[in-house]
Amino acid sequence: MKFLIALLISVSCWAQQAAPAGSGRPALSPESQELTQALAEANNSPVEVIHALEKHLAKYPNSPQKSDIERVIVKAAIETKDQKRLVEYGERVLKREPNDMQVLDKVIRALLSTDDKDTSERALKYSLHYQELLGGMRKEPPPGHMSQTQWQDSVDQGQGRAYACQARATGNLGRIDEAIALARRGYEIYPSAESARELGRWLARAGKNQEAIVPYAEAFAIPDPRNSDGDRAKDRAQLGEIYRKVYGSEKGLGDVVLEAYDNTSGLLSARRLRLREDDPNSLATNIMDFTLSGLDGRKLTLASLKGKAIVFAFWATWCGPCRAQHPEYEQVIQRFHDTPDVVFLSINTDEDRDLVAPFLKEQHWDQQNEYFEDGLSRVLAIRSIPTTIIVDKHGEIVNRMNGFLPGHFVDMLSDRVRDALKN
């Protein structure tokens, strides 16, 4: 589906040609007419799209849409698992856009689909660049849908995959001891089936079959969403083969697998615990699982408010409508002053938190129920402010008010709070 959407967007861009003012519908160039017709005949089949676009490039090698066409071929090759075309057109895309991490990752893996030394050399070069880009990303602020801790965890996963790819490429080039060290490093950064598999592979290639048993067992047993059933079946077969070479049969192999499962589960649990200690909201997906920070450092666990309706008012110091809304929001708070079953929380979304306390002091706003968003806006999909969200006594969202309607806000919010209290 994503492939089809990307394809339709690209085709739409190609079809829009400049036309003189007042000429009505833009006329398509002869090339665009041919391209549109060829794609229509491809009937949205990725395989047929590839053939149509390659034929088009053969006829129009200097097409002004060449870069877009090659990128769509890459997307189609990913869809169809066409490794040959993925490499051919992916490397063309990377010459123009060397920092495209999605294409980088796919090209690296396509190059490593064989043990060829030439493709391994190229994969190694790309994976080193991929790792360099990840190092830069670590210093960047997280995207809006992730907390800082989640972002760092995602970068760690990427680093682990980069080391695993480097291990594969380096081993293919005959540097087996280096490959073992790279695979170990990848597994230390982020335990994954891929890193464990590479470690087992190169230990076995080095003649260290007994040492290879544990990493292959870990590759088979580790809870890893990237590990397909096919991958696990191959790991199981390889594990059994090596184990039989060492011990003559598979007697005792079950105990090894169970121990590997316990060890890998423990590693991942310890990692999740560290993430939670660094950021109690890093793994939170439910509103009531969040802990919010007050301006003075106090902590509020939303779970402690279970059984009460909660009104979240998201705002920022730079938001003019938020300032206009505040007096009316305070009026609503006063209306429910004697209602213990509802709590009003102001949630600040400023990136620079140092601005907030001086702003509140200057505006003479009460700081008692002011908290920082601490990732809550990610879970609640806050796209604009002010936004007011009401959660009922069961922790379920029952109302969302995007923006501010002067003169009507007090009565609207009051009615919605009363409805929430009835649930």
VOPAGU-2260 file (C-alpha; in pm, 1 decimal, decimal comma):
REM VOPAGU-2260
SITE   aa  ch    i         X         Y         Z
SITE  MET   A    0       0,0       0,0       0,0
SITE  LYS   A    1     279,7     243,7      84,9
SITE  PHE   A    2     445,9     157,0    -244,5
SITE  LEU   A    3     126,6     234,3    -436,8
SITE  ILE   A    4      79,2     567,1    -257,1
SITE  ALA   A    5     438,5     669,5    -328,4
SITE  LEU   A    6     397,1     566,0    -691,1
SITE  LEU   A    7      74,7     763,7    -736,5
SITE  ILE   A    8     231,4    1074,2    -583,4
SITE  SER   A    9     532,7    1046,8    -813,1
SITE  VAL   A   10     315,8     994,5   -1121,6
SITE  SER   A   11     107,9    1296,0   -1023,8
SITE  CYS   A   12     422,8    1508,1   -1000,9
SITE  TRP   A   13     541,0    1391,6   -1343,4
SITE  ALA   A   14     206,0    1470,0   -1501,4
SITE  GLN   A   15     192,0    1831,7   -1380,7
SITE  GLN   A   16     361,0    2036,4   -1654,1
SITE  ALA   A   17     386,3    2413,2   -1662,9
SITE  ALA   A   18     137,2    2580,7   -1894,3
SITE  PRO   A   19      76,9    2942,4   -1999,4
SITE  ALA   A   20    -161,9    3137,9   -1781,1
SITE  GLY   A   21    -523,4    3105,2   -1890,3
SITE  SER   A   22    -460,2    2802,2   -2107,6
SITE  GLY   A   23    -685,5    2581,1   -1898,7
SITE  ARG   A   24    -579,0    2228,4   -1815,6
SITE  PRO   A   25    -199,5    2182,2   -1851,1
SITE  ALA   A   26     -96,5    1991,7   -2162,3
SITE  LEU   A   27     121,2    1684,3   -2115,8
SITE  SER   A   28     450,3    1663,1   -2298,3
SITE  PRO   A   29     486,7    1368,3   -2540,0
SITE  GLU   A   30     720,1    1197,1   -2292,7
SITE  SER   A   31     474,8    1243,7   -2005,8
SITE  GLN   A   32     191,6    1111,3   -2221,8
SITE  GLU   A   33     391,0     795,4   -2295,2
SITE  LEU   A   34     484,8     754,0   -1931,2
SITE  THR   A   35     128,4     802,0   -1809,8
SITE  GLN   A   36       1,6     549,5   -2063,4
SITE  ALA   A   37     270,6     293,5   -1975,4
SITE  LEU   A   38     197,0     320,5   -1604,8
SITE  ALA   A   39    -177,1     288,8   -1665,6
SITE  GLU   A   40    -112,4     -31,0   -1858,7
SITE  ALA   A   41     109,2    -158,8   -1574,1
SITE  ASN   A   42    -210,2    -173,7   -1364,4
SITE  ASN   A   43     -29,5     -94,1   -1038,0
SITE  SER   A   44     172,7    -416,4   -1052,1
SITE  PRO   A   45     521,7    -346,4    -909,9
SITE  VAL   A   46     680,6    -591,1   -1154,5
SITE  GLU   A   47     507,4    -432,3   -1453,5
SITE  VAL   A   48     586,3     -84,6   -1322,3
SITE  ILE   A   49     957,3    -172,3   -1316,8
SITE  HIS   A   50     942,6    -298,4   -1675,3
SITE  ALA   A   51     752,0       9,9   -1791,4
SITE  LEU   A   52     992,1     251,0   -1623,3
SITE  GLU   A   53    1302,5      70,7   -1750,3
SITE  LYS   A   54    1163,6      77,1   -2102,8
SITE  HIS   A   55    1091,3     447,8   -2060,4
SITE  LEU   A   56    1446,9     520,7   -1942,9
SITE  ALA   A   57    1587,2     324,9   -2236,0
SITE  LYS   A   58    1395,2     552,4   -2473,5
SITE  TYR   A   59    1449,9     871,3   -2272,0
SITE  PRO   A   60    1791,7     827,4   -2101,7
SITE  ASN   A   61    1809,0    1200,3   -2024,3
SITE  SER   A   62    1453,6    1229,3   -1899,0
SITE  PRO   A   63    1402,6    1527,1   -1662,9
SITE  GLN   A   64    1217,5    1281,3   -1438,4
SITE  LYS   A   65    1505,7    1032,8   -1434,0
SITE  SER   A   66    1587,2    1069,0   -1063,3
SITE  ASP   A   67    1220,4    1025,3    -965,2
SITE  ILE   A   68    1181,5     727,3   -1196,8
SITE  GLU   A   69    1487,1     553,3   -1049,4
SITE  ARG   A   70    1361,6     613,5    -696,1
SITE  VAL   A   71    1024,2     456,6    -781,6
SITE  ILE   A   72    1203,7     157,8    -934,7
SITE  VAL   A   73    1387,1     119,0    -602,8
SITE  LYS   A   74    1056,1     122,9    -414,6
SITE  ALA   A   75     913,5    -135,4    -653,4
SITE  ALA   A   76    1227,3    -350,8    -620,5
SITE  ILE   A   77    1191,1    -343,5    -241,8
SITE  GLU   A   78     827,3    -447,6    -280,6
SITE  THR   A   79     913,1    -737,0    -509,9
SITE  LYS   A   80    1237,7    -831,9    -330,1
SITE  ASP   A   81    1425,0    -781,4    -657,6
SITE  GLN   A   82    1779,3    -765,9    -517,5
SITE  LYS   A   83    1948,1    -710,6    -853,9
SITE  ARG   A   84    1746,6    -401,7    -941,9
SITE  LEU   A   85    1752,4    -281,6    -582,7
SITE  VAL   A   86    2131,4    -268,3    -599,2
SITE  GLU   A   87    2146,4    -125,2    -951,8
SITE  TYR   A   88    1900,7     158,8    -900,2
SITE  GLY   A   89    1961,9     198,4    -527,1
SITE  GLU   A   90    2327,0     278,9    -588,8
SITE  ARG   A   91    2222,8     534,8    -850,3
SITE  VAL   A   92    1994,9     699,6    -595,6
SITE  LEU   A   93    2273,8     697,4    -335,7
SITE  LYS   A   94    2510,5     876,8    -573,2
SITE  ARG   A   95    2266,4    1167,4    -568,7
SITE  GLU   A   96    2140,1    1128,0    -211,5
SITE  PRO   A   97    2411,0     949,4     -10,0
SITE  ASN   A   98    2235,6    1016,1     321,9
SITE  ASP   A   99    1906,1     844,1     238,0
SITE  MET   A  100    1909,3     595,3     525,0
SITE  GLN   A  101    1619,5     382,4     407,0
SITE  VAL   A  102    1778,9     322,9      67,5
SITE  LEU   A  103    2119,4     276,0     233,4
SITE  ASP   A  104    1986,1       1,6     458,2
SITE  LYS   A  105    1812,1    -181,8     173,3
SITE  VAL   A  106    2112,9    -157,5     -60,6
SITE  ILE   A  107    2351,4    -285,2     209,7
SITE  ARG   A  108    2135,0    -591,2     269,2
SITE  ALA   A  109    2089,2    -656,1    -100,8
SITE  LEU   A  110    2465,7    -639,6    -153,9
SITE  LEU   A  111    2513,5    -888,1     131,0
SITE  SER   A  112    2261,0   -1134,6     -11,3
SITE  THR   A  113    2563,4   -1310,0    -163,9
SITE  ASP   A  114    2913,4   -1366,8     -24,4
SITE  ASP   A  115    3078,7   -1201,7    -325,6
SITE  LYS   A  116    3387,9    -998,9    -229,2
SITE  ASP   A  117    3311,8    -708,9    -462,7
SITE  THR   A  118    2958,2    -659,0    -328,2
SITE  SER   A  119    3088,5    -707,6      26,7
SITE  GLU   A  120    3341,0    -426,6     -23,5
SITE  ARG   A  121    3064,7    -194,9    -135,6
SITE  ALA   A  122    2835,1    -304,8     147,1
SITE  LEU   A  123    3110,5    -235,3     399,3
SITE  LYS   A  124    3160,5     114,6     261,7
SITE  TYR   A  125    2788,4     187,1     279,2
SITE  SER   A  126    2747,4      38,5     628,2
SITE  LEU   A  127    3031,9     254,1     763,3
SITE  HIS   A  128    2857,5     560,5     622,2
SITE  TYR   A  129    2527,3     438,6     769,0
SITE  GLN   A  130    2691,7     409,9    1109,7
SITE  GLU   A  131    2836,2     759,6    1073,2
SITE  LEU   A  132    2490,4     897,9    1000,4
SITE  LEU   A  133    2351,9     721,8    1307,8
SITE  GLY   A  134    2622,2     885,6    1518,7
SITE  GLY   A  135    2499,8    1223,9    1399,7
SITE  MET   A  136    2138,0    1132,0    1467,4
SITE  ARG   A  137    2221,4    1050,7    1828,4
SITE  LYS   A  138    2294,3    1420,1    1883,6
SITE  GLU   A  139    1972,7    1536,9    1720,2
SITE  PRO   A  140    1643,6    1598,8    1904,2
SITE  PRO   A  141    1395,5    1313,4    1869,8
SITE  PRO   A  142    1107,1    1332,2    1622,9
SITE  GLY   A  143     777,7    1441,8    1773,8
SITE  HIS   A  144     635,8    1090,1    1813,8
SITE  MET   A  145     930,6     968,9    2027,8
SITE  SER   A  146    1078,8    1055,6    2365,6
SITE  GLN   A  147    1451,6    1120,3    2398,3
SITE  THR   A  148    1506,0     776,2    2550,3
SITE  GLN   A  149    1305,1     603,9    2276,7
SITE  TRP   A  150    1507,9     792,7    2017,8
SITE  GLN   A  151    1835,6     679,1    2171,6
SITE  ASP   A  152    1706,9     321,7    2185,7
SITE  SER   A  153    1613,8     339,5    1817,3
SITE  VAL   A  154    1962,5     468,6    1732,4
SITE  ASP   A  155    2113,1     182,5    1934,5
SITE  GLN   A  156    1912,6     -67,3    1728,9
SITE  GLY   A  157    2043,0      92,6    1411,4
SITE  GLN   A  158    2400,4      81,9    1538,6
SITE  GLY   A  159    2362,5    -284,0    1625,9
SITE  ARG   A  160    2237,3    -360,3    1274,1
SITE  ALA   A  161    2523,5    -159,7    1120,4
SITE  TYR   A  162    2783,3    -361,6    1313,7
SITE  ALA   A  163    2612,5    -687,2    1210,5
SITE  CYS   A  164    2631,0    -585,1     844,1
SITE  GLN   A  165    2994,8    -486,1     885,3
SITE  ALA   A  166    3063,2    -824,4    1043,5
SITE  ARG   A  167    2907,8   -1003,2     745,1
SITE  ALA   A  168    3097,7    -791,8     490,5
SITE  THR   A  169    3428,0    -815,3     676,3
SITE  GLY   A  170    3398,7   -1191,7     716,8
SITE  ASN   A  171    3322,1   -1230,8     346,6
SITE  LEU   A  172    3646,8   -1043,7     280,5
SITE  GLY   A  173    3839,6   -1302,4     480,9
SITE  ARG   A  174    3892,7   -1097,0     798,0
SITE  ILE   A  175    3720,2   -1345,7    1027,5
SITE  ASP   A  176    3863,5   -1234,1    1363,4
SITE  GLU   A  177    3753,5    -878,6    1284,6
SITE  ALA   A  178    3409,2   -1006,9    1185,9
SITE  ILE   A  179    3374,0   -1185,7    1522,0
SITE  ALA   A  180    3468,8    -867,9    1709,4
SITE  LEU   A  181    3221,6    -656,4    1507,6
SITE  ALA   A  182    2937,8    -903,1    1567,0
SITE  ARG   A  183    3011,0    -905,1    1942,1
SITE  ARG   A  184    3010,0    -527,2    1944,9
SITE  GLY   A  185    2675,6    -515,1    1765,7
SITE  TYR   A  186    2522,5    -759,4    2014,5
SITE  GLU   A  187    2657,0    -557,0    2308,6
SITE  ILE   A  188    2503,0    -236,9    2174,8
SITE  TYR   A  189    2166,1    -396,8    2105,9
SITE  PRO   A  190    2096,4    -770,9    2149,5
SITE  SER   A  191    1933,6    -895,9    1829,4
SITE  ALA   A  192    1899,6   -1219,9    1637,9
SITE  GLU   A  193    2098,6   -1072,0    1349,9
SITE  SER   A  194    2404,5    -989,4    1562,7
SITE  ALA   A  195    2390,1   -1324,0    1742,2
SITE  ARG   A  196    2362,8   -1504,3    1407,5
SITE  GLU   A  197    2666,7   -1324,0    1265,8
SITE  LEU   A  198    2866,0   -1405,3    1577,8
SITE  GLY   A  199    2774,6   -1773,2    1547,9
SITE  ARG   A  200    2849,3   -1775,3    1176,1
SITE  TRP   A  201    3203,6   -1641,6    1206,1
SITE  LEU   A  202    3292,1   -1839,9    1516,4
SITE  ALA   A  203    3196,5   -2153,2    1322,2
SITE  ARG   A  204    3396,9   -2035,7    1019,7
SITE  ALA   A  205    3693,5   -1989,8    1252,1
SITE  GLY   A  206    3660,8   -2352,7    1360,0
SITE  LYS   A  207    3522,5   -2260,7    1703,4
SITE  ASN   A  208    3208,4   -2471,8    1679,5
SITE  GLN   A  209    3159,1   -2511,5    2054,1
SITE  GLU   A  210    3170,1   -2133,9    2102,8
SITE  ALA   A  211    2928,1   -2088,0    1810,8
SITE  ILE   A  212    2653,6   -2295,6    1976,9
SITE  VAL   A  213    2544,7   -2028,1    2226,9
SITE  PRO   A  214    2510,6   -1736,6    1980,4
SITE  TYR   A  215    2316,9   -1955,2    1737,0
SITE  ALA   A  216    2089,6   -2064,6    2022,6
SITE  GLU   A  217    2043,3   -1697,0    2114,8
SITE  ALA   A  218    1961,9   -1608,4    1752,5
SITE  PHE   A  219    1693,9   -1879,3    1758,3
SITE  ALA   A  220    1553,0   -1795,8    2101,1
SITE  ILE   A  221    1570,4   -1417,3    2134,8
SITE  PRO   A  222    1237,6   -1228,5    2119,3
SITE  ASP   A  223    1311,1   -1020,0    1809,6
SITE  PRO   A  224    1026,5    -886,5    1590,8
SITE  ARG   A  225    1269,8    -854,1    1297,4
SITE  ASN   A  226    1344,2   -1226,4    1307,6
SITE  SER   A  227    1111,2   -1408,0    1067,5
SITE  ASP   A  228     996,2   -1767,4    1102,2
SITE  GLY   A  229    1218,5   -1849,6     806,2
SITE  ASP   A  230    1519,9   -1696,2     979,6
SITE  ARG   A  231    1447,9   -1892,2    1296,1
SITE  ALA   A  232    1412,4   -2215,6    1100,9
SITE  LYS   A  233    1752,9   -2160,7     941,1
SITE  ASP   A  234    1906,7   -2076,5    1279,7
SITE  ARG   A  235    1758,1   -2393,5    1426,4
SITE  ALA   A  236    1899,7   -2603,8    1143,5
SITE  GLN   A  237    2243,9   -2446,8    1173,5
SITE  LEU   A  238    2238,0   -2482,7    1552,0
SITE  GLY   A  239    2151,0   -2851,6    1526,8
SITE  GLU   A  240    2422,5   -2916,3    1269,8
SITE  ILE   A  241    2695,0   -2750,4    1477,7
SITE  TYR   A  242    2575,3   -2910,5    1801,1
SITE  ARG   A  243    2587,2   -3257,2    1642,9
SITE  LYS   A  244    2940,4   -3191,3    1517,2
SITE  VAL   A  245    3052,7   -3112,1    1870,3
SITE  TYR   A  246    2851,7   -3367,7    2072,8
SITE  GLY   A  247    2753,5   -3635,8    1821,6
SITE  SER   A  248    2379,2   -3593,5    1875,3
SITE  GLU   A  249    2125,3   -3332,2    1981,9
SITE  LYS   A  250    2096,7   -3469,2    2333,9
SITE  GLY   A  251    2101,1   -3173,4    2573,9
SITE  LEU   A  252    2031,1   -2917,2    2299,9
SITE  GLY   A  253    1691,6   -2831,4    2447,4
SITE  ASP   A  254    1856,5   -2720,3    2770,6
SITE  VAL   A  255    2092,8   -2497,0    2574,4
SITE  VAL   A  256    1800,2   -2334,5    2392,6
SITE  LEU   A  257    1605,8   -2280,6    2716,4
SITE  GLU   A  258    1910,5   -2124,5    2880,1
SITE  ALA   A  259    1959,7   -1900,5    2575,9
SITE  TYR   A  260    1596,8   -1792,8    2596,2
SITE  ASP   A  261    1631,0   -1708,1    2965,2
SITE  ASN   A  262    1954,5   -1518,1    2904,2
SITE  THR   A  263    1826,0   -1312,8    2611,7
SITE  SER   A  264    1495,5   -1238,4    2784,7
SITE  GLY   A  265    1693,1   -1121,7    3086,5
SITE  LEU   A  266    1911,8    -896,7    2870,9
SITE  LEU   A  267    1611,3    -733,0    2707,2
SITE  SER   A  268    1428,9    -698,2    3041,2
SITE  ALA   A  269    1734,6    -530,9    3193,7
SITE  ARG   A  270    1749,0    -295,7    2897,3
SITE  ARG   A  271    1381,9    -202,5    2936,8
SITE  LEU   A  272    1440,5    -142,4    3307,2
SITE  ARG   A  273    1730,5      92,5    3233,4
SITE  LEU   A  274    1515,0     279,2    2982,9
SITE  ARG   A  275    1238,8     315,5    3240,1
SITE  GLU   A  276    1484,3     440,6    3502,2
SITE  ASP   A  277    1621,3     701,7    3259,5
SITE  ASP   A  278    1274,3     797,8    3142,6
SITE  PRO   A  279     969,4     651,8    3321,6
SITE  ASN   A  280     759,8     733,0    3014,7
SITE  SER   A  281     987,7     568,8    2758,1
SITE  LEU   A  282     773,3     256,3    2727,2
SITE  ALA   A  283     438,4     417,9    2810,3
SITE  THR   A  284     164,2     376,9    2552,9
SITE  ASN   A  285    -135,8     447,2    2777,6
SITE  ILE   A  286    -218,0     789,2    2921,5
SITE  MET   A  287    -245,8     661,1    3277,2
SITE  ASP   A  288     101,9     504,8    3259,1
SITE  PHE   A  289     269,8     847,5    3236,4
SITE  THR   A  290     454,0    1037,6    3505,7
SITE  LEU   A  291     462,7    1415,8    3456,6
SITE  SER   A  292     722,1    1660,7    3588,6
SITE  GLY   A  293     616,6    1978,1    3767,3
SITE  LEU   A  294     805,7    2304,8    3734,2
SITE  ASP   A  295     963,2    2253,5    4075,9
SITE  GLY   A  296    1070,9    1896,3    3997,3
SITE  ARG   A  297     777,9    1724,3    4167,6
SITE  LYS   A  298     639,6    1414,4    3995,6
SITE  LEU   A  299     277,9    1330,6    3926,2
SITE  THR   A  300     191,1     972,9    3831,4
SITE  LEU   A  301    -133,2     986,8    3637,3
SITE  ALA   A  302    -221,5     641,5    3770,0
SITE  SER   A  303    -268,2     811,0    4108,9
SITE  LEU   A  304    -561,6    1003,7    3956,9
SITE  LYS   A  305    -750,2     692,8    3848,9
SITE  GLY   A  306   -1117,1     727,6    3939,8
SITE  LYS   A  307   -1117,0    1099,1    3859,4
SITE  ALA   A  308   -1193,8    1282,9    3537,6
SITE  ILE   A  309    -886,5    1469,1    3409,9
SITE  VAL   A  310    -877,1    1782,4    3194,1
SITE  PHE   A  311    -547,3    1833,9    3007,9
SITE  ALA   A  312    -489,1    2180,5    2863,1
SITE  PHE   A  313    -189,9    2179,1    2627,6
SITE  TRP   A  314     -24,4    2518,7    2575,9
SITE  ALA   A  315     305,6    2699,3    2508,0
SITE  THR   A  316     454,3    3036,9    2599,7
SITE  TRP   A  317     464,8    3146,5    2233,1
SITE  CYS   A  318     100,1    3060,1    2166,4
SITE  GLY   A  319    -122,0    3371,3    2147,5
SITE  PRO   A  320    -454,2    3181,0    2157,3
SITE  CYS   A  321    -328,1    2997,9    2467,8
SITE  ARG   A  322    -293,9    3331,0    2646,4
SITE  ALA   A  323    -641,6    3433,6    2536,0
SITE  GLN   A  324    -786,1    3100,4    2649,7
SITE  HIS   A  325    -624,5    3099,9    2994,4
SITE  PRO   A  326    -871,4    3332,3    3176,5
SITE  GLU   A  327   -1166,6    3130,5    3045,8
SITE  TYR   A  328    -994,8    2805,6    3141,4
SITE  GLU   A  329    -955,4    2945,3    3493,4
SITE  GLN   A  330   -1328,6    3021,1    3502,1
SITE  VAL   A  331   -1403,6    2655,3    3431,7
SITE  ILE   A  332   -1166,7    2550,0    3709,4
SITE  GLN   A  333   -1353,1    2773,7    3951,2
SITE  ARG   A  334   -1688,1    2625,7    3847,9
SITE  PHE   A  335   -1563,7    2282,5    3957,4
SITE  HIS   A  336   -1368,9    2403,5    4260,0
SITE  ASP   A  337   -1584,9    2197,4    4496,0
SITE  THR   A  338   -1597,0    1887,1    4273,5
SITE  PRO   A  339   -1328,9    1643,6    4396,5
SITE  ASP   A  340   -1382,5    1400,1    4108,5
SITE  VAL   A  341   -1222,4    1622,4    3842,6
SITE  VAL   A  342    -861,4    1740,9    3810,8
SITE  PHE   A  343    -739,3    2021,7    3583,5
SITE  LEU   A  344    -382,6    2003,3    3455,2
SITE  SER   A  345    -203,3    2260,9    3239,7
SITE  ILE   A  346      49,5    2083,2    3018,3
SITE  ASN   A  347     333,8    2290,9    2877,0
SITE  THR   A  348     483,4    2189,9    2541,6
SITE  ASP   A  349     774,7    2436,2    2511,8
SITE  GLU   A  350    1103,9    2283,6    2392,6
SITE  ASP   A  351    1296,2    2533,6    2608,5
SITE  ARG   A  352    1162,9    2467,3    2955,7
SITE  ASP   A  353    1363,2    2753,9    3105,1
SITE  LEU   A  354    1115,5    2997,0    2947,8
SITE  VAL   A  355     815,4    2863,8    3137,2
SITE  ALA   A  356     865,5    2972,9    3500,0
SITE  PRO   A  357     951,9    3336,4    3411,1
SITE  PHE   A  358     652,3    3347,7    3175,5
SITE  LEU   A  359     414,1    3222,0    3444,3
SITE  LYS   A  360     550,4    3473,9    3692,7
SITE  GLU   A  361     516,8    3759,1    3442,7
SITE  GLN   A  362     160,1    3659,4    3354,8
SITE  HIS   A  363      67,0    3596,1    3720,6
SITE  TRP   A  364     -52,8    3244,3    3637,1
SITE  ASP   A  365     -85,8    2985,4    3911,0
SITE  GLN   A  366     194,7    2726,4    3891,2
SITE  GLN   A  367      32,7    2468,1    4117,0
SITE  ASN   A  368    -110,2    2247,8    3842,4
SITE  GLU   A  369     147,1    2323,7    3571,4
SITE  TYR   A  370     334,6    2024,8    3430,0
SITE  PHE   A  371     562,2    1953,0    3135,8
SITE  GLU   A  372     427,2    1720,5    2867,0
SITE  ASP   A  373     709,0    1459,8    2907,9
SITE  GLY   A  374     601,7    1266,7    2596,7
SITE  LEU   A  375     227,7    1273,3    2667,6
SITE  SER   A  376     158,7    1482,9    2357,8
SITE  ARG   A  377     309,7    1198,7    2150,3
SITE  VAL   A  378      58,7     944,0    2281,2
SITE  LEU   A  379    -230,4    1190,1    2255,9
SITE  ALA   A  380    -124,9    1295,9    1903,1
SITE  ILE   A  381    -122,0    1667,1    1983,8
SITE  ARG   A  382     -77,5    1840,4    1647,7
SITE  SER   A  383    -172,8    2197,8    1739,8
SITE  ILE   A  384    -224,1    2409,9    2047,5
SITE  PRO   A  385    -419,0    2503,5    2239,8
SITE  THR   A  386    -571,1    2157,7    2265,9
SITE  THR   A  387    -790,3    2048,7    2554,3
SITE  ILE   A  388    -845,2    1678,1    2622,0
SITE  ILE   A  389   -1082,6    1524,2    2873,6
SITE  VAL   A  390   -1025,6    1176,1    3015,8
SITE  ASP   A  391   -1301,0    1001,7    3210,0
SITE  LYS   A  392   -1275,6     814,2    3540,4
SITE  HIS   A  393   -1166,1     499,9    3357,0
SITE  GLY   A  394    -872,2     668,3    3184,7
SITE  GLU   A  395   -1044,8     684,2    2844,4
SITE  ILE   A  396   -1045,3     993,1    2622,1
SITE  VAL   A  397   -1401,9    1119,7    2596,6
SITE  ASN   A  398   -1348,4    1461,8    2441,3
SITE  ARG   A  399   -1094,6    1664,7    2246,0
SITE  MET   A  400   -1116,2    2039,0    2177,3
SITE  ASN   A  401    -868,6    2161,2    1916,3
SITE  GLY   A  402    -814,6    2536,5    1923,5
SITE  PHE   A  403   -1002,9    2801,7    2119,0
SITE  LEU   A  404   -1346,8    2952,0    2054,2
SITE  PRO   A  405   -1367,8    3283,7    2248,8
SITE  GLY   A  406   -1692,6    3349,7    2429,7
SITE  HIS   A  407   -1810,1    2989,0    2407,9
SITE  PHE   A  408   -1516,8    2804,2    2561,9
SITE  VAL   A  409   -1630,8    2823,4    2925,6
SITE  ASP   A  410   -1975,7    2672,6    2868,3
SITE  MET   A  411   -1850,3    2418,8    2611,1
SITE  LEU   A  412   -1575,8    2285,7    2835,6
SITE  SER   A  413   -1800,9    2289,0    3143,9
SITE  ASP   A  414   -2067,3    2080,9    2967,0
SITE  ARG   A  415   -1808,6    1830,9    2847,9
SITE  VAL   A  416   -1657,6    1795,9    3194,3
SITE  ARG   A  417   -2004,9    1723,9    3335,9
SITE  ASP   A  418   -2055,8    1456,2    3067,8
SITE  ALA   A  419   -1721,3    1297,9    3158,0
SITE  LEU   A  420   -1818,5    1283,3    3524,4
SITE  LYS   A  421   -2128,4    1081,6    3433,1
SITE  ASN   A  422   -1923,9     799,4    3274,1
